Amino acid sequence: MLVGIDDRINIKAIGEDQELLARGQKLLIYAILINIAALALRGMLGPAPIALLGLATLVLSIMGIFGMASALQFSTAAKVLLAIVMLIPFVNLIVMLVLNAKATKALRVGGYVVGLLGASKP
């Protein structure tokens, strides 16, 4: 379990921030896909394109994490910890997947349809 991240989700509180949660999840999903692509293409591309993909992943993941963490009512300390963890290769991917699962659960309970590239209202 991640420090500061509780498995219990306050659905009533999230109801007000579902759009923020959905947008954050979409950004995080894009970051996950770019991260996986960068890892797969690491041997084929030079260091400059991989660095650009890594920077795009970092920016998208931090933006998505802060949106999702705000909607899920994480503490400020947890948000900062998550942002720092995004700098650690491979660990950041695991954290992104865990947060994505939490967001998916909350959005589905809130009536959203969640697919591969994020949530949408039914």
Summary of the structure (lengths in Angstrom):
residues: 122
radius of gyration: 14.5
end to end distance: 31.5
largest distance: 47.5
contacts: 373
relative contact order: 0.21
helix: 68%
strand: 5%
